[in-house]
């Protein structure tokens, strides 16, 4: 009888360990993860993209593009000239639902930051702005793939690593 109780306790213990292990696996696989992609695009431009995802679906990207004009700023072409150039060439990010863009100057560098939320509420606006592409309607987009996003970043010359 004593051996039977020990066997039952052992079986219950094993079942509990399996259940707790499964719960931990489930919870960790559904947590938010962050991947950082960065690199130098040309002589003056570096880019860093923070890709925030959950369940292999991109939830948000935070992109910072830094233009270093140290070798080009002069009396004839002050940093404000380059800031205005960047501002005017990136107006299409203005007034798009789900997108926040900002521009600032730090020394001889112009820093352009764009945050994009990939929520279904914003998908129509993102598709119309050309920030998300689809072969069909924006309604057909269920999610933005983390794997495809990282592949696109690497094809653009960036190196990606999970944070």
Beta strands, then each sheet from edge to edge (+ up, - down):
strand 1: 32-40
strand 2: 45-54
strand 3: 57-68
strand 4: 99-106
strand 5: 109-117
strand 6: 144-145
strand 7: 159-162
sheet 1: 4+ 5- 3+ 2- 1+ 7-
sheet 2: 4+ 5- 3+ 6-
end
